[in-house]
Every structure is written in C-alpha cells, then in structure tokens.
C-alpha cells in the first residue's frame, strides 16, 4: 500500500491544525513525525486513519481517492501513548481480540498470534494477564494487537512516552527490526530528535501544523533546509547567533572576529543566522575554531555528560560536554565553535549553504 497526502489542510473552527501537507509514504516504509507538542502530529495521523476528514486536499491509497472514507473502511491499526489492554483477558486473548471480532478461522488466529508474539518476544507471557506484566511487556502486547491485524497502515502516537528510560531504549532498538518484518506503512510520532535518529527511516519535521521538510532521517538532521527544521531536530535547543560576513571575515555579536572558514567560506557577504548544536560547542580549544568569550550561568551534570549554559553577550548558549565538568556560576570561559559543523541561514531563515559538508 502507498499512502499519499495531497495538499491536505485541516481546520477546526477558526484554527488551522494542519497546513497544506503533501507526503508520499510507500509500502514497507518507516516514517517519523517529529515535532513539539501541538505541532500537529496527532492531527495528521487522524487524517491518515480516516478519523477526521481534511478541510482541503486529497488522501489516496494505491492511487484511489479515500478522502471521505471513515476509519472502518480502511485497514488501519493504531497504538497510543497510553497502552490499552483488556485487564481481564490473557495476553494471548488481548492479541487475538481484533481477529475474533473479524471472525477469522481458529487456525489462522493461532498462527497470527504466535507470529506477533515471536516478533515482540511475548511467547513466554501469552498465558498471563496484562497487570502481571512490566510496563514494557504491556506496551508490547498493545503493539502485537496492532500488528496482528496485518494492517496496511500502522500509526503509533508516541507509544513509548510513558515507559521508563530502560524500557524505552530496549523497545527503540527492537522497533526497526519489527517494522522491517511486516511490510506495512508505519507512521511513528515523537517529540524526541534522538528517537527519530535511532528509528531511522524517513522523518517529517512538523511545526505549527506544517511539514517543513521530509526525507531520509539522517539527511533531514544533517542538512535542514531551513532554521525551523534545524530547531525542530535539535535537543537541547539549537544555539543561534546573528553574524555578519564581509571581506573574508566573520563578525560575531560579541564584537569578535574570525576568518571565514568552513561553512562561511562559500557564501556571499551579508548577515546570517549561525546555528550549531550543543555538542558542537566546546570549552576547550579547537583548531580554527570561532572563539566566544562567555560566562557560565549554570552547569548540569547528568552522569556521563554535562550541560553547561553560558552567556555570550546577550545570547544564552548550551554546550554539551563529555564527562563531569563542574563550573561555578559566573565563571569566565571561552567557548569554541568549529565552523565545519555550523549551519548557516539567510535573512529569510533558509539554509544558505546546502552544498557544503553536512553538520554531524
């Protein structure tokens, strides 16, 4: 099945939830919807499922116009942030429930349940009830119930958000394998850039109901077409500075200057927004780096990493450093930015140097 959205818009009263979205999702593809809360991820998935109808535009499945079709006429499965299971039924019966509703033969139900249990490593737990399982096993049960339908389209709305860190990491690693074995179109919504990168596939960056960029996940991350996409795909938030390039030099808002190397070398003179992720800002010298005098505001130690918030002039920046780095508030430091990893945007917010090496 191929799912195509053609200039789809969704309005609810005076508010526009989805703005002119066009996407083509081929059979067997994994597609991530990445955006902050209220960016439009759930609204877009409801349109894909047929739970809502677009105010404008068309939705096509294998070329057929299904815009007005309700969800009952579509072969769709959904998994939500709150995993929903029937507490009085065994894991086996929870997984089998949509197949029994569809009145499939007993032998086929048995085969499908066993296959889904194998994919999701639930075979030892089929006789247990959901409340006897861990949170990760309960979410696996909900996923298995969605997969067992052999739906053409599987929609997952932040399905791991309520699990603890260890369980999220475990399922994130397993999901790409599970997706690869089914052949359905998968759409996975998340607020976390790291989750999108781990899942891979293709990512649609969403901002205020609009898809700002869609493509292979590493490409969208490394080569954002505009400042908004770069901000959507950055956690911690993207560091930004307004800079001026003239006569082979770059003038920083702090008043300092640096040679126009790396990303700066191939763009014409003018005013730009410089964007760089937290792990590209160092507090130790880097060859050919842009130096920024700054003052530490606060340092957060998370274990193997430290987030150091610094003030460079009127700009608050975040550096992500390896290891434990202790700084007292008010400590004077020099921050170093490697131009090879910088993103550069013009006055309209568009990427100014897509043909240059990508920022990692």
N, C-alpha and C positions, 0 to 999 in steps of 0.2 A: 504494500500500500504506500502511495505517495500522498502526503498532505500538503496542500498549497493554500496559503492565505494571500488574497489579492486586495491590497489597499483597504484593509479592514479597519473600521473605526467603530468604537462602542461608546455611546453616550447614555448617561443616566441622569435625566433631568437637565439641569444646566451644566453638569460636569461631564468632561470627556475623560473616560478611563483608558481608552486605547486610541492611539492616533495613527492612522494611515500606515498600518503594519503590513508588510509583504514578506512572506517566508516560504521557502520550499523545503520540505523535510522528506527525504527519500526513505524507502523501505530499509529497515535494519539500521537506521541511524540513531545515534545518541545526541540529543540536543539539550543544552543547558540554557535556562532563562535566568540570567544573573542581574540582580538589581536590589536596591534597598527596599525596605517595607514601603508599600503603597506605590511602587514603581509600575505596577500593572501586571505582575506575573500571574497571579491567580485569575484576574480578569481575562487574560489572554488564554489561559488553559480552559476556562469555562466556555469560551468561544470555540476552541478546538473540539471540546467534548460535545457541544450542542446543548449545554445547559443554558446558555444565553445566545441570542441572535445578534449579529452585528447591525449597527445603525446604517453603515455603508460598507460596500465591498462584498467580496465573494469568498467562500470556502469550498475547495474542491478536493475530492478524494479519488485518486486514479483518474483524474480528468472530469469526473462527474460533479456537477454542482449540488452540494449538500447543504447549502446555506440555511435553508429553512427546516432541515431535518432535526427532530428532537433527539436527545441522547439515546432514547430507546431504539432508534433505528440505526444507531452506529455501534460498531464493535469496539467499545472503549472500556478501559479499566482505569481506576483512579486510586491513588494511595495518598493519604493526607498526613499532615504533621502529627495529628492525634491518631495513633494507630487504633483502629476499631476492630475488635474481635467479639465473638459471641462467648461470654464467660461460661455459659452452661454446657457448651459443646467442646469436644476434644479438638486438638489441633487438626487431626485428620478431617473432622466434620466441618471445622471452620474453613479449611481449604476447599473442601468438596461442595460447600453450600451453593455457590453460583452454578455449579454443574448439575446439582439436584434440581434447582429451580428450572434449569433448561431441559430437564428430563432426559439427560444423556443415559445411555446404557451403563449398567453397573461396571462392566469390564473396562469401559473407556474412562469412567470416573476414577477407578482404581489406578489405571495406568497414568492418567494425568496428575493425580495427587502424588503418586510416588515420584514422578519426574520432577515436579515442583519442589518436593521435599528434598530430593537429591541436590538440586541446584542451590537450595538455600540452607543445606546442612541441617534439616529438621527431622531426618529419618528417625533418630533415637527418641524424639519427643512427640510422635504422632498420637500416642495414647493419652497424653497429658492434657490438662486444661490450661487456657492462657494464663490464669493467675498463678499457676505453678511455674511459670517461665520467667526468665530475666526480661528486662525491657528490650534488649536486642533480639531475643528469640520471639517476643511478641510482635515486634515490627517485622521480623522475617515471616511470621505467619501471615500478617496482613499483605506483605509483598507476594507471598506464594498464592494467596487467594486472588490477587490481581493477575498474576502470570498464568494461573491455571486456566483462565478463560481463553487463553491464546488470542487475546485482543490484538487488533491491528495497530491500535494506538494505546500506549500506557502513559498516563500522566501522573507525575509524582510531585506533590506540592510540599517542599521542604520536609521530606519524610524522615530525616534523621535529626531534626532540630531539637527534639525533646529527649534525646538519648545522651548519656554521659559521654565524656571525651573518648574513652577507650572503645566503647561500643560504636561510636560514630566512625572512628578511624578504621575499625575492623570491617564495618559494612561498606565504607567508601572504597576500600581496597577490593572488596568482592563484587560490587555492583557492575563495574565494567565487564567482568567475566560473565556475569549473569546476563547482561544486556546482549553480549556477543552471541550467546547461545539461543536467543529467542527469535530473532529476525523481525521483531515488531519495531514500530517507530516509538522511541522513548523521548519524553519531554520531562526534564527534571528542573524544578525551580529551586533556587538557593539565593541567599544573601551573601554568601561567603566566596570571595575570589579563590581562596585556596581549595575549596571543594570543587569548583569548576575546573581548576587546573588538574586536580587529581583524577576527575572523571574523564577529562579529555573530550573527544567528540567535537561537536561544534557548539559555539556559545553565541547567544543573542544578548547583547548588553541592553538593558532597559532603563529608561529614565523618564519619569512622568508620562508613562503610557506610550512612549515612542521607542522603537528599536533603533539605537544609534549605530550599531554595527553588528553584523552576523558573519561568522566564518569559523574556520578551524580554531579551536580554543587557544592554542599557543600563539597563533598569528594575531588574534584579537588582543591578547595580553601584551605581546611584544611590539606590535605595530598598530596601536589605536589610531583611528582616522581623525579623532578629534579629542579635545580636552575632556569633554563629558564622558566619553568611553573610558579614557585613562583613569578618571576619577571613580567610575563605577567598578573598574577592575583593579582597585588598589585598596589594600587593607594591611597596615594603617593607612589613613588618608594620604593621597598624593601630596607631596610637597610642591609648592609652586612659588615662583619668583618672577617679577617683571624685569626683563633685561633689555639692554639696547646694544645692538651690534653696529659698529662703524669702524671703517679703516683697519680691519683685521683685528680689532679688539672688542671685547665684551665688557660693558659697564654694568656692574651689579647695583641693586637698590641700596646696598650698604655703602656705596661710593667707591668700592674697589674695582680693579680691572683685571682681566685675564686675556691671554691670547685666544683668538677664535679658533679653537681646535675641536676635533671630534664632530659632534652634531652641528656646531656653529659654523664649521668651515665651508659648508656647501650652500648656505642660504644668503640671500642679499641683505644689505644693510637695512636695519629697521628695528622696531620694537616687538618683542616676543614675550610669550609666557613660557618660562622654563619649568618643566615638570620632571620630578625624579622621585622614585620610590624610596621608602625609608632605609632599605638595605643598601642603597647606593650612596648614602650619606655617611661618611666616616669621620671619626675624631682622631685618627692617626694619619700622618702624611701619606699622600698618594702621588706618584709621578705625574706631572702635567695636569694636576687637579686644580679646580677653581677653589680658592680659599675664602672662607667666610668667617670673620670674627663674630663670636656669639657668646651668649651667657646661658648657662644651664638653668632651666626652670624647675624640672623635676626629673628624676630617674626612676624607672620602674624595672625591677628585676623579676623575671618570670621563671628563672631556673637556668636554662642553658642560653638564654638571650636576655638582653637589656634594652628597654625602650628609653631613649634619652630625649626629652623635649627641650629644645633650645630656642632662644630668641635671638634672631639676627636682625638688628634694627627693629622694624615694626612687624617682622614676619616670624610667626611661630612655626618651627620645623620639627620633624621627628626623625631621629636616627635609630635604626635597628642594628645593634651590635652583638657580636657573638660573645658568649661568656658573661660573667658577672662584672659589671662596670659600675662602680659607686662614685657618684658626684654629689656634692652638696649644692643645694640651690644657691644661685648667684656665682658659681664658679665660672671664670672666664675660660673659654675654649676656642679652638679654631676648628671649624668643620670643613671637610674636604669633599668636593663633588667631582666625580670622574665624568668628564664630558662625553665619553664613549657610551655611557648609559643614560644620557639625558634625553628627554622628549621635548620637542620644541613645537610651539603652537603659535600661529599668526594672530593678528588682532581679532579675527572672526572665530577663533577657537579651533581652526582646522590644523591638522598636522602639517608642519612646514617642511619636513624632511623625510618623507616615507621611503625614499630610495637609499637612505643611509642604513648602516648596520642597526639591527633591532636592539632595543634595550632589553636586557635579560630580566 
